């Protein structure tokens, strides 16, 4: 309980003193005005902010907005509103002055796909400016400019492994859904392992916006037991841009070209990573037979057919290799892995009669992985064909109906050999052969309505149906979210819903699994409070999740749907800025229990991390220099110290402090060059993530952090 009290005190320290900070230095500028449409009708809840900064406001019911900034000199004021073209204006900011601007927005001819912000949801987009921008992702110390690592600073995401895997509110990493432009990404990690991977596959600079939900997400976002990460790639480029980056372990290049103004254009980028120099500068506690290596390439093109329709094509290819020592008390062994990941996605949008939005997706993903470790030798091929069609219309003012249908065809091939006892990695360990070919078809339908009830309550009831060809199951999942506005800045949020998720392909294998498994089930109940005013955000949520039909090991049938469990917790998030200092604090308290997989009794799963605390601070030292700190604290992971003592002990607590320093310089008018230095694990603490035991439990080896204190530096050049 003391940890909870300390965390809440830190939240209050960050959240409340901001009213007096600006007045203490006396050097601020007030930017104010009104946001209207072409007919001079006020537009409430429009986002107004300074480009590249966490300074801005949201327009009130009468369209008025006002915020203070400590910035000086030339800047760009941006206003965005769903269904309208983005407004940009160059302004000159002087301290101790007032700037008044009237913003008139023009309704866009092709609406973008809306993102509903409900209970347990966070967004990340430069134009939305709500929670994390792409700049925040890059500036977050310890995040390595990786979106997944940055999302792990949100409440509700547990620090379980040394990697980017998203363990959400008492759920396994496999229970978080990831989508890009409407297409499911089954393998969203680089250097993939059973607990996710060390990095996310997609750079934040490839994305126009990101929506992350730790539970209670609506029917349109699909099915997953725990959470959903929904990403949208960039739209038509507005101007020609190019850039490159060079770092200690990676090189990248980016190009964006509008070929026909407001009609046709493309962007592409490539990244290459070779970590040999990184490990030579920062010796790892692990030995490598092959240093981690990867490259990726993406191509994104948009063609606007007319004022009402457009085509979008996104191509992505990524390859990675790694050979790393695995801690084992009896044998020194290495994990060697090669992976390739491809995505091809066509998306069509058409606005019919200015009131009906039709969108269609056709996507193909292809993932291949070759793994060797001692007697383990496996090849995995995983292909997914997807077709999706959705429709959206505004029935009456403020009431929106959405419906859609999706078809998925999954092909999975797994063959090779695995040890009979997963704890025995010896060179002479007995093995069993695996030869799995899994083919299934899944058909889904959803319908949901955004509407307003009495007292200004916004309701979103939804229904999702899903059929799977192997189990021949048909599930129907009702969902409901509620938003009640206390005033223009604060809301009460609540959501309830049922979610199903089918087991991974390998569990349907006739020899190592059960071909008659059905869908697993979870029920989410969430209640929260949210406040947002200018650059100040505060959120408090309580939740309960009930899990049924989980997979449980069975001596006769290998696996059966007889597992169950629950998770409950409290999440707190606060974000604010005080003049040149900005940052956020997130805290989560979690209790999770499962009878699941190889746990024959109701006990803590390996992702039951009771306390998670993250503090992120960024400070602008001058016009061109900025530094940042992030601190992460987490309760130790449960482990089994002896036979029949299922997860009865915990490893030591996790603690990590990271630092970053950046310098911005312009070599010429259209250039922005960023020099950056990062120090990870500043206090040189070696964290323990698990213990690996010999088969007789007489010897153990600690699974420790790969690095002590480590350094990284590089340069990013844009024009």
N, C-alpha and C positions, 0 to 999 in steps of 0.2 A: 504493500500500500504506500510506503514511503516513496517508491519510484514514481507512482502515479502523481502524488502531491508535488514532487519536485518538477515533473514535466509540466504540470498545469501552471505552476508558478512561472516557469520559463516562458510559457505561452502568453501569460498576462504581461510579463515584462516586455515582450516584443510587440504586443498588440495595442496596449493602451497609451503609452507615453507620446505617441506621434503627434498629438495635437499641439504640443508646445515646441517641438524641435524646429520647425520652420521659423517660428517667431523669435527663437533664440538667436539665430544667425542674422535675421533681418534682411536677407538677400534672396528674395523669391519674386517670381513673376506670376501673376494670376492670369490664366487663360480661360475665357468664358464665352458664352454665346448660346445659340439655339440651333437645333437640327429640325429641318422640315422636309416634306416632299415637294414635288413640283407645283402642287396646288396650295402650298404654304400650310399644310396640316402638320402639326407637331408630331415627331417620331420619338416615342419613349424607348428607353433601353438600347439606344445606339451606342456603340463603343467609340470613344474619342480619346486618342492617345498620341504621344510623340513617338515617331518612328525610332526603333532601336532602343527604347527606354521603357522602364516599368513605371511610367508616369502618365496618368490619364484619368478618365471619368466615364460614367454612363449617364446618358441624358435622362431627365426626369419625365414625369407624365406630360408636362407642358413643353417638352423638348429642350428645356434649358440644361446647360451643363456648366461646370466650373471646377477647376483644379489648379493647384499651385505647383510650380517647378523651380528647382534651383539651377536648372540649365541656363546657359547663356550662349549667344551667338546664333548662327543659322541652324534651323531645324525644320522638320517636315511634320505637319499636323495631319493625322489620318483619322477618318471617320468611316466605320463599316457598319452595315446593317443588313441582315438577311433579306434577300430579294431586291437589293439596290446596289448600284455600282459604287465601288469604294471611292471616297473623296480624299484628295491629297492637296495640301497647300503649303508652299514654302513660307516660313515666318522667320522674323528676326526677334530674338528674345533678349530683353534687357531686364536686369534686376530692378526691383521696386517699381514695377510698372504693371499695367493692366492691358491685355490684348482681348478685344471683342471681335468675334467672327460669327457671321451667319452662314450656316452650312445648309445647302439645298441639295438633296440627294435625288438622283434619277433612277427610276425603277428599271432593274435589269431585264433584258428580254429573255434570258435563259436563267431560271432560278437554279441555285446550287442545292445540293442535297442537304437538308437541314439536320442539325445535330440537336437533340433534345437534352437539355441539362436537367437531370432529375437527381434523385437521391444517389449518393455514392459516385457521382461522376465528376471528372476533371477534364478540362480541355487544354490543348497546347497549340497555339497558332499565333503567328505574328499579327495577323489582322484581327483576331479575336481579343488578344491581350488579356485573357481571363486568368490563367493560372501560371503556365510555363510557356515562354516563347522559345523559338529555336536558339535565340541568344542566351536564354537562361540555361538551356541544355548544355551549350558549349562552355558557359562560364561556371557551371556547377563543379566545384573542386571534387576530384575523385570519380566523376562521371565519364571521363575520357571522351567527351562529346558524343556519348551514346545515349539514345532515347530510353532504352530499357533501364540502364543504370540510373538515369535521371528520374524515371518513374518510381524507382525503388526508394526515392526520398519522400514519396507520398505516404500518407497513413494507410494502413490496411495491407501493405506489401511487406512481407517478412524477410529479414536477412537470414537466409538458411545456408546457402552455399557461397563459395567465392566465384560468383558469376552473375550473369544478367537475368537468370531465370526469375519469372514473376510468380511467386507463391502468394496467393491473395486470400486474406481473411480465413486462414485455416484450411486452404485448399492446396492440392498438389500443383506443380508447374504445368502438368498436362491438362489441367482443368481451367486454363485461361485461353479464351478464344482470341485469335489475332487475324484481322482483316486489313487488306489494302485495296482501295478503290472498289469495295464490294466483294473482293475475292478472298476466300479463306487461305491463310498462309499456315500450312501444317508444320513447317520447319522454319521458324523465324529467327534462328540463332546461328552464329558462326561458332566453329569448334564445338559442335553439338554433342551433348552427353545426356544421360537419362534425366538429369536435373536441369535441362535447358541448354545453356551454352555460355561461353565466356563473354560474348558480345552479341548485341542485336544485329540483324542482317542489314537493316535500312538506316541510312544516314538521316539525321533530322533535317538536313538541307534539301533532301529529296521531297519533303512533305510540306503541303500547304497547311494542313491541320491534323490534329490528333485528338481523339476522344477516348478517355480511359474510364472504365467503370469497374469498381470493386464489388459490384453486386446490384441487383435490382434493375438491370438494364431492360429495355423494352423489347417487344416481340420482334421488331425488325432486325435486331442485331444477332439473332440466331440463338443457339443453345450451347451452354457450357456450365459446369457445376459452380464455378467460382466467379470469374471476371471476364471482361472483354476489352481489348485494345483495338480501336478502329482508326485506321490511318487513311489519309487522302493525299494523293500526289499533286504536284503543282499543276496549275491551269496554263492557259495560253500566255507565253512570255510577253511582257509589255515592252521590253527594250533589250538590246544586245548586251550580253554580259559574258565575261570570261574570268576565270581565276584558277589558281593552283595553290597547292599546299605541300610543304616539305617538312617532315618531322623526323624524330629519332628512329621511328620504326615504320613510317608510311609515307607515301606520296599520293597526291590526288590532283585531278584536273576537272574543271567544270566549264561548260559552254552552253549558252542560251541564245537562240536566234529567232526573232520574229520575221518570217519570210514575207508574209503579206499581212500588213497591219490589221489587227483585230480579226484576222481570218485564218491564218495558218502559221504555225511555228513549231519549233522543237527545242528540246534541251537534252543534253547528255553529260554523263560524268563517269569517271573511272577512278578506282582506288587500288593501290597496291601496298601490301604490308609484308615486310620481312623483318622479323624481330631479333635477328642475330646481334645487331649493334645495341639494341635495348638491353638484352641479357648480358652482353659483355660489359656495359656500363653499370648495370644493376644485377649482380649475380643472384640467381634464383636459388631457393632452397630445394628445388626439384632439379633433377637431371633430365636433359632432353636428348633423345636420339635424333630428333629432327625439330628445329626451332619452328614455332608456329608461323605459317605462311598463308597468305590469302590474296585474292584479287577479285574485284567485282566491276561490272559494267552495267549501266542502265541507259535506256533511250526512251524518251517520253515525247510524244507528238500529239498535237491537237489540231483538228480541222473543223472550223465553224462552217457548216453547210449553208445555213442562212441565219436569220435573226432568232430562230426558234429551235434549232437543232445543231448538234455537234457530235463529232467522233473523237475518241481518245484512245490511244494505244500506248501501253506501258510494257517495256521489256526489261527484264533484270536477269543477270547471270552472276553467280558467285561460286568460287572454288576455294577450298582451304585444306591445309594439311598440318598435322601435328604428330609428334612422337614424344611422350612425356612419361617420366617415371611414376609408378603407382606405389604408394606406401603399403607394404605388406610385412607382417611380422616374421614370415618364414622364407619368402623368396623376393628377390629384386626382380620386378617385371616392368614392362613398358606397355603403355597403350599407344598404338599407332592407328591413326585415322585419316582417311581421305574422304572429302565430301564435295558434292557439287549440287547447286540449287538453282533452278530456273523458274521464271514466271513470265507468262505471256497473257496479257489482259486487254481485251477490247471492251470499250464502254461507249454506249450510245445514249444520248439524251435528247428528248424532243418535248417542247412545250406546245401542247395542242390547245388552240383557242384561248390562250392566255390564262387558262385555269386548270389544265390537266397536264401534269408532268409525268412523262413516261421515260423510264430508264431501263436499259438492258445491259447485262454483262455476259461475256463469254471468256472464260479463263482456263488456263492449263498450267499446272505446276508439276515439276519433275525433280525429285530429290533422290540422290544416290549416295550411299555411304559404305565404305569398306573399313572394317574394324578388326584389329588383331590385338590380343593381350593374353600372353601365356598360351593356354590351350584353346582360348576363345578365338574363333575365326568366323566372322559373319559378314555377309553382304546384304544390304538392304536397298531395295528400289521401291520408291513410293510415288505413285502418280495420281493426280486428282484432276478430273475434268469437271468444270462447273458452268452452269447456265443459270442466270438470274434475271428476273423481270419484275419491276416494281412500278406501281402507279401511285400518284399523290394528287389530291384535289382539295380545294378550299370550298367546303359546303356553304358555310356562312362566315361572316367576319369573325376570325379567331378560332374557327373550327376546321381542323384539317383531318382528312381521312387518308390513310395509307394502307396499301395491300400489296402482296407480292407472292411470287412462287419461285422456288429454286430446285434444281436437279443436280445431284452430285453422283459421279461414278468414280469409285476408288479402286485402284489396282495396287496391291502391295505384294512384293516378293521378298521373302527372307530365307536364306539358305546358308548352311555352314554347320559349325559345331560349337557347343557351349559346355562349361563344366556342370556336372550334375549337382554339385554343391557350390553355390555362388561364393562361399567363403574360401573355397580351396582353389588357389591360383597357382599351385605347383605345376612344374613341367610334366609330371606324370599323373596329374589329376584325371579321374575318369570323366568321360564326356558323353554327350548324347547329341545326335544329329537333329538339325532343324531344317525343314523343307516346307515352307508355308507359301501358298498362293491364295491371296485373299482378294475377292472381287465382290463389290457390293454396290447397290444403287440406293440412294436416299432421295426422297422427294419431300419438300417442305412447303407449307403455305403459312402466311401470316396476315393479320388484319389488325389495325389499331386506329384509335380516334383520339385526337387532341381536342378537348372541349372545355368549356368553362361552366362550372356549377354555381349555384347561389353563394353569396359572400365572397365572390372573386376567387374561388378555388379552381385551379386548373387540374383537370383529370385526364389521364391517358390510360384507358382500358385497352387491353390487347389480348389476342389469342393466337397461338402458334401450334400448328399441327405438323407431325413428322412421321414418315414411314421409312422403315429400313428393311431391305430385301433379305438379309441373312436371318435375322431373328423374326422377321415378319411382324414386328411390333408397329403399332400406330399409337403415338402419344399425342395428347392434347394438353397444352400448357396455358392456363390463364395468367395474365399479369395485370397489375394496376399500379400506377404511380400518381402521387398527389403533391401539388405545390400550393401552399396557402401563403399569400403575401401579407406580412405584418405591416410593412410600409414599403417605400420604394427601394429600400436597401436590404431588407431582411425577409427571409422566408422560413416557413416550416415545411420540411420535405418528408415524404413517407413513400414506401413502396413495398409491394408484396408480389411474389411470383413463384411459379413452379418451373424448374429447368431440368431437362434431360440431356444426357450425354452418353453416346455409345462408346464402349471400350475400344482401346487401340487395336489395330488389326491383328497384332501377334497373339492376342488372347483368344482369337477364334481358331487357332491352329488345332487340328485334330489330335496331335501328339503332345503338345506342351500346353494346350489351352482347352477351351470348350466351345464348339461351334454353335451351341444353343444358348449363349449368353444374351441377356436383354439389356435395355438401357438402364444406366444409373440415374438417380433422381436426387435433386436438392430443392428445398423450399427456402426462400429468402424473406425475411421480415426486417425492415429498416425504418428507423425514425431519426430525423436530424434537424438541425438548425443551421442556416447559412446566412452570412452577412457579407455584403460587398459594397464598398463605397470608395470611389476613386481607386487608389492602388492598395486599399486595405481589404483583406479577405480573412474571414474567420468561419470555420466550420466545425461542428460537433455532431457526431453520429453514434448511435447505438444499433447493434444488429444481432440477429440470431439466424443461423442456418442449420437446417435439419437435413441429414443425408440418409438416403435409403437405397437399397439394391446395389450397394457397393460390391466390388469384387473381393472375394475371400478364398484363400487357398483351401483345397479339398483333396484328401488323399485319393479318393476314387475318381472324381471328375476333374481334377486339377484346379478349376476355378468355378465358383458358383456365385449367384447374385444374392448372397445372404449377409453381406456386410452392412454396417450402419454407423452412424456417428452424428456429431454436432459440432458447431463452433459458435462462439458468442464473444462479443468484444465491444470496445469503445475506441473511436478514432477522433483525433483532434488535429486540426490544421490551421495555421495562422501565417499570413504573409503580409508584409508591410515594408515601407521604406521611410527613412528619416534623412532627408537631404541627400547627401552622397552615399548613404548606407542603405542597403536593401537586403532582404532575406526572408526566410520562412522557417517555421518549426513544425514538424509533424510528430505525433505520438500515437502509438497504438497499444492497447491492452487486449490480449487474446487468450481465450481458453478453448482448445480444440481436443476432441476425443474421438477415436475411431476404432472399430473392430473391422479390420481392412487388410487386404493383401496377406502378409505373413504374421499379422498381429491377431491371435485368436481370442484376445480379450479386449474390452473397451479400455484404451489407454491413449497416451499422447502419441500422435504420429510424429515423424521426424521434422515436420514443419510447424510444430506447436511452439512458437517463440512468444513467450508471455509478454515481454516488454520490448518495444522498438521505439527508439528516439532518434530523430535526425534534426540537426541544426545546420542551416546554410546561411552564410553571410557574405555579401559582396560589397565592396567599398570602392568608390571612385576617388582616387588620391588627387588627381588633377584632370585636366581636359583629356589627357592621353593615357594615363596610367590607371589600372584597376587591379585590385587584389581580392582574393576570396578564400574563405575557410569553410570546410564542412566537417561535422563531427557526427559519427554514428555509434550508437550504443544498442546492443541487443542481448536479450537473455540467451544463454547457451542452448544448443540444440540437444534434444533427448537422444540417448543411445542405450543399448542393451549391454550391461556389464557382465552378464552371466546367463547361462541357459535358463529359460522360463522367467527371467526378470525383464519383461518386455518394456523397454524404454523407461526404466526406473531411475536412471541417472542422467545428468546433464553435463555437457562440456563447459569449460569456463566461459564467462561472458565475452561477447564480441565488442571491441572498441577500436575505432579507427579515426584518425584526424588527417585531413588532406588540405593542401594549400595550392593556390594558383596565383600567377602574376601575369598580366598582359599589358602590352603597350601598342597603341594605335598610332600609325603614322601614314601620311599621304605624300607620296612622291610626286604626284601631279593631281590636278583638280578632280578627275574622275576615279582616282585610285584610293583604296583603303587597304592598308597592310597591317596585319596583326602579328606581333611577336609574342609568344607565350611560353611560360615555364610552369610546369606542374611538379609538385612534390607529393607523392602518395605515401600514406602511412608515416606521417611526419614524426611521430613518437617512436617509430621502429618497434611497434608491438607485434609479436607473432601470435596470431589468433589460431585457435584449434577449432576445426569444423566438425570433426568426427573422430572415432577410434575404429581402426580395422583390427579384428581379432583373428587369431588362428582358429581352425575348426574345433579344437578342444578348449578354447577360451583361456589357455594358459599364457599366451603372449599377445601383446597388442602393439599397434603402431599408430601414432597420432597423425591425422590428416591436417596439415598445417597450411598457413598462408604461403603462397608461392614466393612472395617478396617480403623483405623487411622494408626499410625506407628506400624509396626508389624515385628516380628523377626522369622527367620527360620534357622535351622542348621542341619548338618548331616555329614555322612561319606560314601565314595565310595571306595570299596576294589576290586582290580582286580589282577589276576595272570594268 
